[in-house]
Amino acid sequence: MICLSREACWLLTKKEKFDIVIIDCPPRVTTGVIQALCAATHIIIPTILDRPSAEAVVSFCDELETLKKNDICPKLTYVGIVGTMVSPNAISPAERGAKDVIRTVLKDKGISIGLLDDEHFVRKSTAFTNNADEGIAYLVMGNARRQTEIKETVGSLAEYVASQ
């Protein structure tokens, strides 16, 4: 038996009134995260593309697979893994290495989640970081070239997620 928080129970009873509900959770399996996963149908995993984060993604996916196999969240579908805070101009060799680790280890474990295309990766940007203090950075950013690029990337990612 799973006891859901009042908020998770409300979401489960009201979800037919929403097209999409996004729940932002930390990448560790706590009671709150399990409740969110029970209420969810899809999951996207954002990650920094470095070796420790790549290993954490693999561990998190292992935990998700255990939850799915034990019918705790059997309807959960992977949307994919998206790189965040990625080098601004091109994927660096270290980031490429982290992508390879994620792909190889998940494939070897038989976990069917893949990395999204690089075009959906959110690039590192001081404009994005600086605007975070003002609320949802995507909504309050200006229209300078770098800010517009970030907005377009986030918009493209949102469209991809919505299509799933």
N, C-alpha and C positions, 0 to 999 in steps of 0.2 A: 504494500500500500504506500502511495506517495502522498504526503500532505503538501498541498500547494499554499503559497502565501495568499492573502486576500487579493493582492494585485493580480497574481497569476490566475486565480479563480475568476476574477472579473474579466480578464482578457479572454479566457476560454469561453465564457458565456456571451461575450460581446463581439467576438472576432468576425462574425458574419456581417457586422456593420462597417467593417473596414476592408479596403482593398489590400493594403499592405501595412503591417505593423513591424517596426524595426526595434529589436531589443539589443542593446549594446551591453555585452557581458565581458568580464575578464576571461582570458583563456585558461582557466583552471576550473576543475569540476568541484564547485561548492554547491551547497543546497540551493542557493538562489539561481545559480547557472543551470542546475538540473531542472528547476521549475521553469525557467525560460525555455530550455530545450524541449520540455514536454509540451509547452504551448506553441512551439515553433513548427513550421513545416520545412523550412529551408535554412541553411547556414552558409554564411560566407566568412572566411577566416582571413582577417587582415594580418599582415606580419611585416616586420622589418626584415630585409633580406641579408641577414648575417648568420654565421654558423650557430650561435646559441639559440637564436629565434627559430631557425630551421629545425633544430632538434626539439624545441618546445612545440612547434606545429605538429611534428610527427607524434610526440607523446600525447598531445591533445586529441589528435585523430584516433590514436589507439584507445583512449578513454571513451571517445564518442562511439567507436565501434562496439565496445563492451556494453555501453548503454543501449545501443540499437539491438544487439544480439539478445539482450536480456529483456526485450520488450518494454523498456522504460521510455524510449522515444523512437518507436519503430517507424514512424512516418517521416522522420527527419531526412531530408535530401540535401546532399552537398551541392552548393552552387559553385564553389571553387575557393582558391586561395589567392589573395590579392596582395601584391607588394605595396608597402607604404614607406614613405620617407626615402624613396629610391633616388639615386643620383640624378641631378637635374637634367643632364644632357644625354647620357647613354648609360646603359646598365654596366656597372663596373665589373671587373673580373671576380671580385669577392662576392658580389651579388649574384653573378652567374653561377659561382660555386655553390651558393646557398640554394639557388633554384635547382641545381643538379642533385643536391643532397635530398631535397624535398621530393623531387620526382622519383629518384631511384629508390629511396627507402619506402615510400608509400606504395610504389609499384611492387617491390619485393614482398611487402606485407599484404598485398592484395586489397589495398584500400583504394576505392574508386573515387578519388577526388584529385583534381588537377589544378595547376596554376592557371589563372586567367592570362590572357594575352598581355604582353607588355603595355599595349595601348591603354589598358585599364588601370595600370599601376599609378599610384599617386606619388608624384615627384616631391622631393624635399624642396621646400620654399620658405624663405623667411617671411614672405607676405602671408602665407597660410598660417605659419606659427604666430606671427604678430597679431593677426586678426582673431586668434582663438580666445583672447581675453575679452573680446567684445560680444561673445555669444557663439553661435554656430558660424565658424570662419567662412564656410562656403557662401553663406547668405550675406555677410557683411563686407566681403572683400570688394575692392574697387575694380577698375577696368584697365589697369596697366597690363602690359603684354603678359608677364608671368602670372598675374592674377587671373587673367582671362584663360590662359592655358590650364591652370588648375581647375577653374570652373568647368571648362570643357571636358577635362578628364573625369571629374566627379560626376558630371552629367552623363557621360558615356557609360561610366560604371553603373550609375543608377538605372539607366535604360537596360543594360545587360541583366542586372539583377531582376528588374521588373519582368523581363521577358522569360525568366525561369519560373 
